[in-house]
Structures are given as structure tokens and as C-alpha cells.
Amino acid sequence: MTFWRWVLGLTASGALLIVGMLGMARRADPVPQLVVTTYAGGGSTVYIVDIEDGMARRINELDVVDARLLTISPDGKWLIFDIMGQVYRKSLWGGAAHQIEFPKPHVYSVSYGYHQWSGDGKWLVMETIDLDMMSTYPLQHLYRINMDTLRPEQLTQHLPFKPHYVETFFFSTPDHDSVVYFGTSEDIENPEIDLYRVEIASGREYKLTDLRDLEYIEGWSEDWLIYWSPIYATLYRVRLDGTKDQQLLLEMNNDWLVHEPIGGWLYFVSHRDEVDGGELYRLRWGGTELQRLTTMEGYEHFVAITPDAMWIYFVNGGTLYQMRADGTELQVVAEGVEFGQALGWSDDGKAFYFHEGVYSITTTLDRLVPVTATIESIGEVNPMTMQFSPDHRWLVYKRVDTGEHGITLMETATGNEKRVRLPLASFQIFGWLPIVEQEWQPELAIVGGLMGSVGSVGLGRLRKWR
């Protein structure tokens, strides 16, 4: 029976070896998966659209009418949704929903607000509003929620303030481990507003500015925050620990800024010469050198800077221009161009996408190809539906001219389109399922194989296979 003992041993070892290699590794989908939501029956339903085969499969129901999907955890495990101000967590693949119990009775979730996950995916930061009717002004707060315990904790030490010109009163740092918010005094009528950074995991807070003014957050670079003070008309930078606050540019009426240094330079539009319009400038990171790039009449709108920081594309008076990043070799690319909003680069960095309208129901989607200095019109689309996949390989949108229930997926590098007809009469494009990296753990596979061998030998001796 020695032969059968070894057959059983090898079989068990092989099986456990495979389980150890595949079972302990978290598989990732080969291509991004699009998430859409719709109403079906008694509540909202979540679907995933496979990019390759174009099939939509239902993965979960949110059970109740008016349930609104807020976010999906970075590990692709949890759905966070809202029902009339109450927040719930539910597994992406089914199971019961669990309510996140905020302090009672005056905390209410802001479902249309901004939400931010910590870098490790353990914490979710949400904004809430105090609905105490005895108060003359509803107060907003920031809470962090532990995804394991569902315990919410107030994150901020100061009263957050939401300026009218922004969609949110807090911003994520590039590493997603902290948030920066507008903190103010308790005096709502005469607030003193500064910027604060708070670490999500520890709750440790740092005061970044002390100008007693509303500082406009403009961008990040490594461990620096770039901001602009309107009261001093000055561009500043400050380390994220609150030290080494420095002036970058004085007497600057800032209007737009590329939100991180490119090739050692910051690019922006400014009204420094007090003329009717704006000019393009670039500032050496650190504030050591300022260059004016354009001397044109009118107003320059940024469209794109190539990934290699060689060329700038901008629109002035309906004309698209191209010039080198140092302001030389200015030339016309196309006439009659309307610029509404920049969308981003293709995954290979060879095409840039933008659309023309801003507040219109429909708009024209355009594709800029720098190597040929041409613009290709893709067609009329719904501007509210356009979304890049996380890897920028795909762009999804709803065409106006298709006349069917479905979406269009375009491969950004080639411009090739494919239509996906969905079995849904009405739906909303929510976003993309997070791409989860595989964790390769060969040591677990080896241990599993050895355990299989030991187990098979023990079983053989027990059955007296000699």
C-alpha cells in the first residue's frame, strides 16, 4: 500500500499547494470594472459592467428606496451608502447592512459631500452637519469611521468652515493619510480662518497658516502645501507639519494654477499687470525665478501641459495655441475652439481629452493629439457621465446620437469605441471598482504543501498502509 500512500500524499500536497498560492492571494480583475446604479423593485441596485464582454451583472441591492451609494472601499470589499442622512456599510457581495451610529441627536450625514479614505483603507472621513434646531447656524464636522468597528470619532479640533467657492471644506494630502481643512473660530459672524492638517489615523493636528484669512489651497508638492492669500495677494508654500512658511510670489492676483510642480516649475494665469485679461506665467519651485510666457490680449485658458513638460496648449479667444514650456515657438493649432473643462491624458500620454461646454446639458468631446498638433472631435456627449478608469486606459460616456439605453467605452490610447447596451431603462454611472493589487505569498503555499505531506503520511500510518 506504499504506492497508494504516496499517491494520496502527493495529491493532498498538490491541492493544498494550489490553495495556498491562489486562496491566500487576493485576485484583481484583469481590466477595470465600471459601477452603475439604478432603481429596481424596492430599492437602489448596484451593477458592475465588464469592460471586455460588455455584460452587466447585479452584485447588490441597497434594499431601500432613495438609498444613495456614497463610496466603495479601496479594497473593493465594502459599499457605503446613505438613506435619508443615515449611513450604512454593506459587503460588496451581499449580506446584511450595518448602520454607522453617529452621535445623537443632531448629527446628520451630508450625502452630497466629499468623502476620503485613508491611505491604508482602514478609515473613511466624512463630513456631517449639526441639525440642532436651537442653533442659528448649522455646524459642520469631520468624522473618521473605522471600517472594522464602524465606530465614528470626531476628527477635527477646530470648527470647520466651508467657503462658498469650493465644493468641500477639506482636501486630501497626496498620500491620503491626512486631510487639510479650513478651521475657524466659534465666532461665525467674524471668523478667523486658517488652514489645519490632521492625520486620519492618529488625529494629530497641525496649524499650517496664521494669516487670519481665507487661504486658497492651490496644490501640493511632496511634503509642501501651496496656497494663496487674497488679503496679501501672495502665493505661499508651507510644509505639511506647519513649519517653514515661505512666500513664493508677491502681488499676484492668482486665477488658475497647475496643482503640482512640473519639471521644477509652477504654471498659472495671473493678472499681475492689472490688464483686462490674464497671462501665462511659470514660477521656479521655491520662488527663485519668474517667467512671463505670453503677452497676448485677452485671457489664456490652460488646456494641457504634455507629460514630458515640453509643450503647453492653451486657448485664447477661441484659438488653440501650442508653445514650448519656456514660451518659445508659439503657433496656432486650431481656430474656433471652445474650452470648457480638461479631462486628462490617455494612459500612454499621447492624447489629451477635454470638452467644450461647462453648464450645458450636452457638449462636444474633443481629443487633442500633440504629435500631429490636431484636434479630433469625438461627438456630442452628456458631460455628467464622462469618467476615466483608474488607469486612464478607458473613458466612459453617454453619446447623444445613439438613441439607445447604454454607454460608450473608448480606449484612450487608440480612440477606438465600443457600445455597451445595458438592460437598464434608467441608470447612473457611479464610477469604477477599485483595482486591487494581488498579494503574492509563496511562503504560505509552501507551508500548505508541507502540511499536506505530513497529513497524508499520518493518514497512511493510521490506516496501516505499509
WOQUIUR-V47319 format. One record per run of one state. SS is the DSSP state (H for helix, E for strand, L for the rest). FROM is the first residue (numbers start at 1). TO is the last residue. If there is no record, write none. Layout:
BEGIN
SS_FROM_TO, SS_FROM_TO
END
This chain:
BEGIN
L_1_1, H_2_23, L_24_32, E_33_40, L_41_42, E_43_50, L_51_55, E_56_61, L_62_67, E_68_72, L_73_77, E_78_83, L_84_85, E_86_91, L_92_97, E_98_100, L_101_106, E_107_109, L_110_114, E_115_117, L_118_122, E_123_130, L_131_139, E_140_146, L_147_151, E_152_154, L_155_158, E_159_160, L_161_169, E_170_172, L_173_177, E_178_184, L_185_193, E_194_199, L_200_204, E_205_207, L_208_214, E_215_221, L_222_223, E_224_229, L_230_233, E_234_239, L_240_245, E_246_249, L_250_253, E_254_257, L_258_261, E_262_262, L_263_264, E_265_270, L_271_276, E_277_284, L_285_289, E_290_292, L_293_297, E_298_299, L_300_300, E_301_305, L_306_310, E_311_316, L_317_318, E_319_324, L_325_330, E_331_334, L_335_340, E_341_345, L_346_351, E_352_355, L_356_361, E_362_369, L_370_373, E_374_382, H_383_385, L_386_386, E_387_388, L_389_393, E_394_397, L_398_398, E_399_399, L_400_405, E_406_411, L_412_416, E_417_421, L_422_427, E_428_432, L_433_441, H_442_462, L_463_466
END
